[in-house]
Amino acid sequence: MTIEAMVEQRREPVAHVHRVGYANRALRKKRCKRTKKCASTVPMALQDLFVSCRQMFKGPDSVPLPEEIKRLCNILDNMKPEDVGLSSELQFFKTKAAVKGTPRVTYTTIYQCNDFSMCIFFLPANAVIPLHNHPGMTVFSKLLLGKMHIKAYDWVDPPRADGPDTPIQLRLAKLEADSVLTAPCNTSVLYPTAGGNIHQFTAITPCAVLDVLGPPYSKEGDRDCSYYKDFPYTASSNGEMELKKEEGSCYAWLEETEVPENSKMDGIEYLGPQVDESRC
C-alpha cells in the first residue's frame, strides 16, 4: 500500500517551520499491523536498503568494504521518493514563497540501531544544515527531491594549525565538493577521513535528503557532532605552505564553533512504509 503524505506550515515563536507528516494514518494502522501480509507492502528498494545496512554495518571502528559500498549506492541510486511515502506533488515541495524568519530543518527517523540509522531531512528553500563533521562514520546521502548546494571538506594531513601566523584554533582543510545537486542524482558517500567528512547542505528549493549513517552519532561512543566556520586560505608569510593561486582556492581554514542557532531541527514521527525486521 502506498501511503500518501502531506505537509503543514506551523508558526512557532522563533521562526516559521515546515513540518512534514503523512496522511491516511488511521488507514495505515488499520491495515498494517506488522503481519506477514503487511510485510509484502514494504517497497522492495526500502527493504533491500535495510537488509544491506544490517549486513554491512558492523559497529564502531569499522568501514564497509568497497563491494558493500557499491551495492548500497546502487540501491540508493535507484530509490524514488515514493519508496519512503513522498511525492513531488506535496505542497511542501511546490511552495515557492519565501519562509519568514530562519527556515528550520525537519527530520524523521525510518530506523535506528547501534550500528546504523536511516533518516530523512526536509529542508525548506534557503534552509541550511551548517558545516559539521561525522567522526568515525560512513555516510550515504541521497537527494530524493529538490535542488541543493553541497560544500564538503577533509582535513589536510598533517594539520597546519600551529604555524606562527595561524591561530591555534584554525585547521587547514581541503575542499572536496562545492557543487549543486538536482534530484534525481547519484548518491554521495563520505568516509571517516575522506570523501568530504565535514559538509554543509544549503537548500535552493525545498528538499528531501535520505541519509544512512553507520554508525550513528553517539556522545557515549565519542561520535558527537562538531560544527565549523570556513575562512579563505592565505599562505603563511614564512613560506611553510605556499600554494599557487589556483591551488589555494581548493583549501580553507576551518574553525570549530559552538552549536549554531540554525542547526536546531524539528523531529517528527516517520509514518511512511515500514521496514520488516523479520525478513533479514
C-alpha positions as CSV (number, residue, x, y, z in Angstrom):
1,M,0.0,0.0,0.0
2,T,1.3,3.4,-0.9
3,I,1.0,5.9,2.0
4,E,0.2,9.5,0.9
5,A,1.9,12.3,2.6
6,M,1.1,15.9,3.4
7,V,2.9,19.0,4.7
8,E,1.7,21.7,7.0
9,Q,3.2,25.1,7.9
10,R,3.0,25.8,11.6
11,R,4.1,29.0,13.2
12,E,6.4,29.0,16.2
13,P,7.6,31.9,18.4
14,V,11.1,32.0,16.8
15,A,10.6,31.0,13.2
16,H,8.2,29.7,10.6
17,V,8.8,25.9,10.4
18,H,7.7,23.5,7.7
19,R,6.6,20.2,9.4
20,V,6.3,17.1,7.4
21,G,3.8,14.3,8.1
22,Y,1.9,11.5,6.3
23,A,-1.8,11.4,5.6
24,N,-4.1,8.3,6.0
25,R,-2.5,7.5,9.3
26,A,-5.7,5.7,10.6
27,L,-5.9,3.7,7.3
28,R,-2.3,2.6,7.7
29,K,-2.8,1.4,11.3
30,K,-6.0,-0.4,10.4
31,R,-4.5,-2.3,7.5
32,C,-0.9,-2.7,8.6
33,K,-0.3,-4.4,12.0
34,R,3.1,-5.9,11.3
35,T,1.6,-9.1,9.9
36,K,3.1,-11.3,7.2
37,K,0.5,-9.8,4.8
38,C,1.6,-6.3,5.7
39,A,5.3,-7.2,5.0
40,S,4.6,-7.6,1.3
41,T,3.6,-3.9,1.2
42,V,7.2,-2.7,2.0
43,P,8.7,-1.2,-1.1
44,M,11.4,-3.6,-2.3
45,A,14.0,-0.8,-2.6
46,L,13.5,0.3,1.1
47,Q,13.6,-3.3,2.3
48,D,16.7,-4.0,0.3
49,L,18.3,-0.9,1.8
50,F,17.5,-2.0,5.3
51,V,18.8,-5.6,4.8
52,S,22.0,-4.4,3.2
53,C,22.6,-2.0,6.1
54,R,22.1,-4.8,8.5
55,Q,24.7,-6.9,6.7
56,M,27.4,-4.3,6.0
57,F,27.5,-2.0,9.1
58,K,29.4,-3.8,11.9
59,G,29.6,-1.1,14.6
60,P,32.2,1.4,15.6
61,D,35.7,1.5,14.1
62,S,34.6,-0.4,11.0
63,V,34.2,0.8,7.4
64,P,32.2,-1.2,4.9
65,L,34.0,-3.0,2.2
66,P,34.2,-1.4,-1.3
67,E,31.8,-4.0,-2.8
68,E,29.3,-3.4,0.0
69,I,29.5,0.4,-0.6
70,K,28.9,-0.2,-4.3
71,R,25.9,-2.4,-3.5
72,L,24.3,0.2,-1.2
73,C,25.0,3.0,-3.6
74,N,23.2,1.1,-6.3
75,I,20.2,0.6,-4.1
76,L,20.1,4.3,-3.1
77,D,20.7,5.5,-6.7
78,N,17.5,3.7,-7.8
79,M,15.3,4.8,-4.9
80,K,12.4,7.1,-5.5
81,P,10.5,9.4,-3.2
82,E,7.6,7.0,-3.3
83,D,9.7,4.3,-1.6
84,V,9.5,6.4,1.6
85,G,6.0,7.7,1.1
86,L,6.9,11.1,-0.5
87,S,5.9,12.8,-3.8
88,S,6.9,15.9,-5.7
89,E,3.2,16.8,-5.7
90,L,3.2,17.5,-2.0
91,Q,2.6,21.2,-1.1
92,F,6.0,21.3,0.8
93,F,7.9,20.8,-2.5
94,K,5.7,23.0,-4.6
95,T,5.9,26.0,-2.2
96,K,7.6,29.0,-3.9
97,A,7.0,31.7,-1.3
98,A,10.0,32.6,0.9
99,V,9.8,31.4,4.5
100,K,9.8,34.3,7.0
101,G,12.5,34.2,9.7
102,T,15.1,31.4,9.8
103,P,13.9,28.3,7.9
104,R,14.1,25.3,10.2
105,V,15.0,21.8,9.1
106,T,12.8,18.9,10.0
107,Y,13.9,15.3,10.2
108,T,12.3,11.9,10.7
109,T,13.9,8.5,11.5
110,I,13.0,5.5,9.5
111,Y,15.1,3.1,11.5
112,Q,17.9,3.3,14.0
113,C,20.1,0.8,16.0
114,N,23.6,0.8,17.4
115,D,25.2,0.0,14.1
116,F,23.4,2.4,11.7
117,S,20.5,4.8,11.2
118,M,18.2,5.7,8.2
119,C,16.6,9.1,8.3
120,I,15.1,11.8,6.1
121,F,15.9,15.5,6.3
122,F,13.4,18.1,5.0
123,L,14.8,21.5,4.1
124,P,12.6,24.4,3.1
125,A,14.1,26.7,0.5
126,N,17.2,28.6,1.9
127,A,17.4,26.3,4.9
128,V,20.9,25.3,5.9
129,I,22.4,22.3,7.7
130,P,25.6,24.1,8.8
131,L,29.2,22.8,8.3
132,H,29.5,19.8,10.5
133,N,31.5,16.5,10.8
134,H,30.8,12.8,11.0
135,P,33.5,11.4,13.4
136,G,34.3,7.7,12.7
137,M,31.3,7.4,10.4
138,T,30.5,6.3,6.8
139,V,27.6,8.3,5.5
140,F,25.4,7.9,2.3
141,S,23.3,10.9,1.2
142,K,20.6,10.5,-1.4
143,L,18.8,13.7,-2.6
144,L,15.3,12.4,-3.2
145,L,13.6,15.7,-4.1
146,G,14.7,19.3,-4.8
147,K,17.9,21.2,-5.6
148,M,20.7,21.9,-3.1
149,H,24.2,23.2,-2.8
150,I,26.8,21.0,-1.1
151,K,30.2,22.1,0.3
152,A,32.5,19.5,1.8
153,Y,36.0,19.4,3.3
154,D,38.5,16.9,4.5
155,W,41.4,17.7,6.9
156,V,44.8,18.2,5.4
157,D,47.2,15.7,6.9
158,P,49.3,16.7,8.8
159,P,47.2,19.7,10.0
160,R,49.0,23.1,9.9
161,A,47.2,24.6,13.0
162,D,50.4,25.5,14.8
163,G,52.1,27.8,12.3
164,P,53.4,31.1,13.7
165,D,50.9,33.2,11.7
166,T,48.0,30.8,12.1
167,P,45.8,31.0,15.2
168,I,45.8,27.7,17.1
169,Q,42.0,27.2,16.7
170,L,42.2,27.1,12.9
171,R,43.0,23.9,11.0
172,L,43.7,23.5,7.3
173,A,41.2,21.6,5.2
174,K,40.9,20.7,1.5
175,L,37.7,21.4,-0.4
176,E,36.3,18.1,-1.7
177,A,33.0,19.3,-3.1
178,D,31.4,22.6,-3.9
179,S,28.5,21.8,-6.2
180,V,24.8,21.9,-6.8
181,L,22.8,18.7,-6.9
182,T,19.4,18.3,-8.5
183,A,17.2,15.3,-7.9
184,P,17.2,12.7,-9.3
185,C,21.0,12.2,-8.9
186,N,23.5,9.7,-7.7
187,T,24.3,9.0,-4.0
188,S,27.1,10.9,-2.2
189,V,29.4,9.0,0.1
190,L,31.7,10.2,2.8
191,Y,34.1,8.2,4.9
192,P,35.7,8.7,8.4
193,T,38.7,10.5,6.9
194,A,37.8,11.1,3.3
195,G,35.1,11.9,0.8
196,G,34.2,15.2,2.4
197,N,33.6,14.2,6.0
198,I,32.9,17.8,7.0
199,H,30.0,19.1,4.9
200,Q,27.2,21.6,4.6
201,F,23.8,21.5,2.9
202,T,22.0,24.6,1.6
203,A,18.6,24.2,0.0
204,I,18.0,26.1,-3.2
205,T,14.5,24.7,-3.4
206,P,12.5,22.6,-0.8
207,C,14.5,19.4,-0.5
208,A,14.2,15.9,1.0
209,V,17.5,14.0,1.7
210,L,17.7,10.4,2.7
211,D,20.7,9.8,4.9
212,V,22.2,6.4,6.0
213,L,24.8,6.8,8.8
214,G,26.9,3.9,10.1
215,P,27.4,4.0,13.0
216,P,25.1,6.8,14.1
217,Y,26.0,9.8,16.2
218,S,26.6,8.9,19.9
219,K,28.0,11.1,22.7
220,E,28.7,7.9,24.7
221,G,30.6,6.4,21.7
222,D,32.7,9.6,21.2
223,R,30.9,10.4,18.0
224,D,29.4,13.7,18.9
225,C,28.8,16.3,16.1
226,S,31.1,19.3,15.9
227,Y,30.4,22.5,13.9
228,Y,32.8,24.7,11.9
229,K,33.2,28.0,10.1
230,D,35.4,28.2,7.0
231,F,37.7,31.0,6.0
232,P,39.6,31.6,2.8
233,Y,43.1,30.1,2.6
234,T,46.0,32.5,2.9
235,A,49.6,31.2,2.5
236,S,51.7,31.8,5.6
237,S,54.3,34.6,5.2
238,N,57.2,32.3,6.2
239,G,56.6,30.1,3.1
240,E,55.9,26.9,5.0
241,M,52.9,26.2,2.9
242,E,52.9,28.2,-0.3
243,L,50.4,27.3,-3.0
244,K,49.7,28.7,-6.4
245,K,46.6,31.0,-6.5
246,E,44.5,28.3,-8.3
247,E,45.6,25.7,-5.7
248,G,44.8,28.0,-2.8
249,S,41.1,28.1,-3.8
250,C,40.9,24.4,-3.0
251,Y,41.8,24.9,0.6
252,A,40.3,26.7,3.6
253,W,40.9,27.3,7.3
254,L,38.2,25.7,9.5
255,E,37.4,26.9,13.0
256,E,35.3,24.8,15.4
257,T,32.4,26.8,16.8
258,E,29.6,26.5,19.3
259,V,26.4,24.8,18.1
260,P,24.9,27.3,15.6
261,E,21.4,28.6,16.0
262,N,20.4,27.3,12.6
263,S,21.5,23.8,13.4
264,K,18.4,23.2,15.6
265,M,15.9,20.8,13.9
266,D,12.3,19.6,14.5
267,G,11.8,15.9,14.8
268,I,8.6,14.2,13.7
269,E,7.3,10.7,13.6
270,Y,8.0,8.6,10.5
271,L,4.7,7.4,9.0
272,G,5.9,6.1,5.7
273,P,6.4,2.5,4.7
274,Q,7.9,0.4,7.5
275,V,10.9,-1.9,7.1
276,D,10.3,-5.5,8.1
277,E,12.9,-6.7,10.6
278,S,11.7,-10.3,10.3
279,R,12.9,-10.5,6.7
280,C,16.6,-10.3,7.3
